[in-house]
Amino acid sequence: MPDGLSDIAERYRAVLFDLDGTLVRAREPLPGAPEVVAELRRRGTAIRYLTNNACRGPASVAALLSAGGFPASADDVSTSAQAAADLLARRLRTGARVLVVGTDDLRAEVEAVDLVAVGTADDDPVAVVQGFSPQLDWSLLAEACLAIRAGAWWVATNRDVTLPGPRGLVPGNGSMVAALRAATDREPVFAGKPEPALFHHAARAGEGEPVLVVGDRLDTDIAGAARAGLDAIAVLSGVTRPIDVLSAVGPHRPWLVAADVTGLLHPIDGLAVGPRAAWRVESSAAGVIVLHSAGRGSETAEPPPCAVDALRSLCSAWWTSGGEGRPQSVDAGDQAAAVVLSKLGLEATVE
């Protein structure tokens, strides 16, 4: 392992990993991810697993992680279902009825905080809790709609509109929440990322701060870490694309960027958004960005070894120039830059 890994292990007492798109995809570990987690553990870093997917309980998530090469116990896992149950428990009296729109594991979390889980609006629930379930059908959404319209308090585990699957992105809990929002004209209270409670719970269980959050979503992992006052690294192995990072604003802008979690094996300074010796970037507030490969002529076809390094340089120049949101164009100043922009999928931004 490179010596740079000690930067992560020495700087942070705990690392909080998102799952889908960060460590795994469709239950399969992403290349190199188990080895990274194992090495961090060997260096004494506490590992916690955070998931906005509320369809499984901590024990089930831990079992799947262990089977995929990430040894874990239920105590190592924090889920949005747990966060939702905590919200319900703080507001409702013991024994209050809650209509559960989700899996049996979400139901179990509700019952674990001494609330009564029900499945129909006819049971007069005082609250509705909604989490992702691949078996969710119209009839249960209809029951939730009736309960919410009758005045039940609505809690949703998370707002992720998509999930990464083996064939691409598929609807997540946020998409199902949108259906109920349209049918009820109500807004739920969200419990999972990017709300800070889930991060704080995991940070306490992970031996305290300083803490590093690792995730593939800018709107949940990165923005949520910022809201919780924690450092974060965005990885490009899941939902987030290079153009999304470049176009990020406010708390969605990550301090660190890597192609995947194997980036944690490199020095922190090399992961940080900032200028790079291999690249020169011209950027204007009008939204025009031109990437040049420093010290290379236009006839050079061989790109520098790390395309993500170019992205870090692009972000630094665009953000420090006062750029906000998606740039008008990203152009190549030479052939090497053109090759790298193509690798990053940024050539499609040229207008």
C-alpha positions in Angstrom: 0.0 0.0 0.0 1.3 3.5 -0.7 2.6 5.5 2.2 0.0 8.2 1.5 -2.7 6.1 3.1 -1.3 7.1 6.5 -2.6 10.6 5.8 -6.2 9.3 6.0 -5.6 7.0 8.9 -3.7 9.6 10.9 -5.9 12.6 10.2 -9.3 10.8 10.8 -10.4 8.7 13.7 -13.3 7.3 11.7 -14.4 7.0 8.1 -18.1 6.9 7.3 -18.8 5.0 4.0 -21.8 5.3 1.9 -22.7 1.9 0.3 -24.5 1.9 -3.1 -22.2 3.4 -5.7 -19.3 3.9 -3.2 -18.4 0.4 -1.9 -20.9 -1.8 -3.8 -23.1 -1.9 -6.8 -26.1 -4.3 -6.9 -24.6 -6.1 -3.8 -21.3 -6.7 -5.6 -18.2 -5.0 -4.2 -16.6 -2.4 -6.4 -13.0 -3.2 -7.4 -10.5 -2.6 -4.7 -13.1 -1.5 -2.1 -12.7 -4.4 0.4 -9.0 -4.0 0.4 -9.2 -0.3 1.1 -11.6 -0.9 4.1 -9.4 -3.7 5.4 -6.3 -1.5 5.3 -7.9 1.4 7.0 -9.1 -1.0 9.8 -5.5 -2.3 10.0 -4.3 1.2 10.5 -6.7 1.7 13.4 -9.4 3.7 11.7 -12.9 3.1 12.9 -15.2 2.2 10.0 -18.9 2.9 9.8 -21.3 2.1 7.0 -24.1 4.6 6.2 -27.0 3.9 3.9 -30.1 5.9 2.9 -31.6 2.6 1.6 -34.2 1.7 4.3 -35.3 -1.6 2.9 -32.9 -3.6 5.1 -32.1 -3.4 8.8 -28.5 -3.1 10.2 -28.1 -6.8 10.8 -29.1 -7.6 7.2 -26.9 -4.9 5.8 -24.0 -6.2 7.9 -24.5 -9.7 6.6 -24.5 -8.6 3.0 -21.4 -6.5 3.6 -19.6 -9.4 5.2 -20.5 -11.7 2.4 -19.0 -9.1 0.0 -15.7 -8.9 1.8 -16.4 -6.1 4.2 -16.5 -7.7 7.7 -19.2 -5.9 9.7 -21.6 -6.2 12.6 -25.0 -4.6 13.0 -23.3 -2.0 15.3 -21.1 -0.8 12.4 -24.2 0.1 10.3 -26.4 3.2 10.4 -29.5 3.4 8.3 -32.0 6.0 7.4 -34.7 3.7 8.8 -33.1 4.0 12.2 -33.0 7.8 11.8 -36.6 7.8 10.8 -37.6 5.7 13.8 -35.7 8.1 16.1 -37.6 11.0 14.7 -40.9 9.2 15.3 -40.0 8.2 18.8 -39.0 11.8 19.8 -42.4 13.2 18.7 -44.9 10.4 19.3 -46.1 8.8 22.5 -45.3 5.2 23.3 -47.7 2.9 21.5 -48.7 5.4 18.8 -49.8 3.9 15.5 -47.6 4.4 12.5 -48.5 3.4 9.0 -45.3 1.8 7.5 -44.8 2.2 3.7 -41.7 0.0 3.3 -40.2 -3.4 4.2 -40.4 -5.6 7.2 -37.1 -4.2 8.3 -38.4 -0.7 8.4 -41.4 -2.0 10.4 -39.0 -3.6 12.8 -37.2 -0.3 13.4 -40.6 1.4 14.2 -41.5 -1.4 16.6 -38.1 -1.2 18.2 -38.8 2.3 19.5 -42.1 1.1 21.1 -44.5 2.3 18.4 -47.2 0.1 16.7 -46.7 -0.5 13.0 -50.0 -0.7 11.0 -50.7 -1.2 7.3 -53.9 0.6 6.6 -55.4 4.1 7.0 -58.4 2.4 8.6 -56.2 1.9 11.7 -56.1 5.7 12.3 -52.3 6.1 12.3 -51.0 9.3 13.7 -47.9 9.1 11.4 -46.8 7.6 8.1 -43.2 6.5 7.6 -42.0 5.8 4.0 -38.9 4.0 3.0 -37.7 2.3 -0.2 -39.1 -1.1 -1.0 -38.7 -3.0 -4.3 -42.1 -4.6 -3.7 -44.0 -1.3 -3.0 -47.3 -1.3 -4.8 -50.1 1.1 -5.5 -52.5 -0.1 -2.8 -50.0 0.7 0.0 -49.3 4.1 -1.5 -53.1 4.7 -1.6 -53.3 3.9 2.2 -50.5 6.3 2.9 -52.2 9.0 0.8 -55.4 8.6 2.7 -53.6 8.7 6.1 -51.6 11.8 5.2 -54.7 13.6 3.9 -56.4 12.8 7.1 -53.7 14.6 9.1 -51.0 11.9 9.8 -47.5 13.2 10.2 -45.4 12.1 7.3 -41.7 11.0 7.7 -39.7 9.8 4.7 -36.4 7.9 5.3 -34.6 9.6 2.4 -35.0 11.7 -0.7 -32.8 9.8 -3.2 -34.7 9.8 -6.5 -32.5 7.0 -8.0 -30.5 4.0 -7.0 -27.6 2.5 -9.0 -28.4 -0.9 -10.3 -26.6 -3.5 -12.5 -28.2 -2.1 -15.7 -28.2 1.6 -14.7 -30.1 4.0 -12.4 -33.5 2.9 -11.2 -36.2 4.7 -9.1 -35.3 5.3 -5.5 -37.4 6.3 -2.5 -37.5 9.9 -3.5 -39.4 9.0 -6.7 -42.0 7.3 -4.6 -42.1 10.2 -2.2 -42.8 12.4 -5.2 -45.9 10.4 -6.1 -47.3 10.9 -2.6 -46.3 14.6 -2.6 -48.3 15.0 -5.8 -51.3 13.1 -4.5 -51.4 14.9 -1.1 -49.9 18.3 -1.7 -47.9 17.8 1.5 -44.2 17.7 2.3 -42.6 15.0 4.4 -39.9 15.4 7.0 -36.8 13.6 5.8 -34.7 11.5 8.2 -31.6 10.3 6.3 -28.9 12.0 4.3 -28.5 14.9 3.8 -30.0 15.6 7.2 -27.2 15.8 9.8 -28.7 13.4 12.4 -27.6 10.2 10.6 -24.0 11.5 10.3 -23.9 12.6 13.9 -25.1 9.2 15.1 -22.6 7.3 13.0 -19.8 9.7 14.0 -20.4 9.1 17.7 -20.5 5.3 17.2 -17.3 5.5 15.1 -15.2 6.8 18.0 -15.8 10.5 17.5 -14.3 13.2 15.4 -12.4 14.0 13.2 -14.5 12.1 10.7 -14.3 11.7 6.9 -17.4 10.9 4.9 -17.0 9.0 1.6 -19.9 9.0 -0.9 -21.0 9.2 -4.5 -23.8 11.7 -4.2 -23.3 15.4 -3.9 -26.8 16.1 -2.8 -26.9 13.6 0.1 -23.3 12.5 1.0 -21.4 15.7 0.4 -24.0 18.3 1.3 -25.0 16.2 4.3 -21.5 16.0 5.5 -21.2 19.8 5.2 -24.4 20.3 7.2 -23.0 18.0 9.9 -19.7 19.8 9.9 -17.7 16.9 8.6 -15.1 16.5 5.9 -16.1 14.6 2.8 -14.7 13.0 -0.4 -16.8 12.6 -3.5 -16.1 9.4 -5.6 -17.2 9.0 -9.2 -18.0 5.3 -9.0 -21.7 5.8 -8.6 -24.3 8.5 -9.5 -22.1 11.6 -9.6 -20.4 12.4 -12.9 -17.5 14.8 -13.5 -19.9 17.5 -14.9 -21.9 17.3 -11.7 -18.8 18.0 -9.6 -17.8 20.8 -11.9 -21.3 22.3 -11.7 -21.7 21.9 -8.0 -22.6 24.9 -5.9 -22.4 25.8 -2.2 -22.3 22.8 0.2 -22.5 20.4 -2.8 -18.9 21.2 -3.7 -16.5 18.6 -2.3 -13.1 19.4 -0.9 -11.7 16.0 -2.1 -12.5 14.1 -5.3 -11.5 10.6 -6.4 -12.4 8.2 -9.1 -13.3 5.6 -6.5 -12.5 4.6 -3.0 -9.0 3.4 -4.0 -8.2 7.1 -4.0 -8.1 6.8 -0.2 -4.8 5.0 -0.7 -3.2 8.3 -1.9 -2.1 11.4 -0.1 -4.8 13.7 0.9 -3.2 16.7 -0.8 -3.4 14.8 -4.1 -7.1 14.3 -3.7 -7.9 18.0 -3.0 -9.5 20.3 -5.5 -6.9 22.7 -6.6 -4.3 23.6 -9.3 -2.2 20.8 -10.7 1.3 21.1 -12.3 0.2 18.9 -15.2 -2.7 21.2 -16.2 -3.3 24.9 -17.0 -6.9 26.2 -16.9 -8.4 29.3 -18.3 -11.7 30.2 -16.8 -14.1 33.1 -16.8 -17.2 34.0 -14.9 -19.0 34.0 -18.3 -18.8 30.2 -18.2 -16.0 29.5 -20.7 -13.3 27.0 -19.5 -10.3 25.9 -21.6 -8.1 23.1 -20.4 -4.4 22.9 -21.4 -1.9 20.2 -20.7 1.0 22.1 -19.2 4.3 21.5 -21.1 2.6 19.5 -23.9 2.3 20.6 -27.5 -0.9 20.2 -29.5 0.6 17.3 -31.3 0.8 15.2 -28.2 -1.8 12.5 -28.1 -0.8 10.8 -24.9 -2.7 12.2 -21.9 -1.4 12.6 -18.4 -2.0 9.5 -16.2 -4.9 10.8 -14.0 -7.9 12.3 -15.7 -9.5 13.1 -12.3 -6.5 15.4 -11.6 -7.7 17.4 -14.6 -11.1 17.6 -13.0 -9.7 18.9 -9.7 -7.9 21.6 -11.7 -11.0 22.5 -13.7 -13.1 22.7 -10.5 -10.5 24.9 -8.8 -10.4 27.4 -11.7 -14.1 27.5 -12.3 -15.0 27.9 -8.6 -12.4 30.5 -7.8 -13.3 32.5 -10.9 -16.8 33.0 -9.4 -18.5 30.5 -11.7 -21.8 29.1 -10.5 -23.5 26.0 -11.8 -22.9 24.4 -15.2 -20.3 26.1 -17.3 -21.3 27.3 -20.8 -18.5 25.3 -22.4 -15.4 23.3 -21.6 -12.9 23.3 -24.4 -9.6 21.6 -25.0 -6.5 23.7 -25.6 -4.5 20.8 -27.1 -4.9 17.1 -28.0 -3.9 15.7 -24.6 -6.5 17.9 -23.0 -9.1 16.7 -25.5 -8.4 13.1 -24.7 -8.8 13.7 -21.0 -12.0 15.7 -21.4 -13.4 12.8 -23.4 -12.4 10.4 -20.6 -14.3 12.6 -18.2 -17.3 12.9 -20.4 -16.9 16.7 -20.4 -16.8 17.1 -24.2 -20.6 16.9 -24.2 -20.7 20.3 -22.3 -19.3 22.1 -25.3 -22.0 24.3 -26.9 
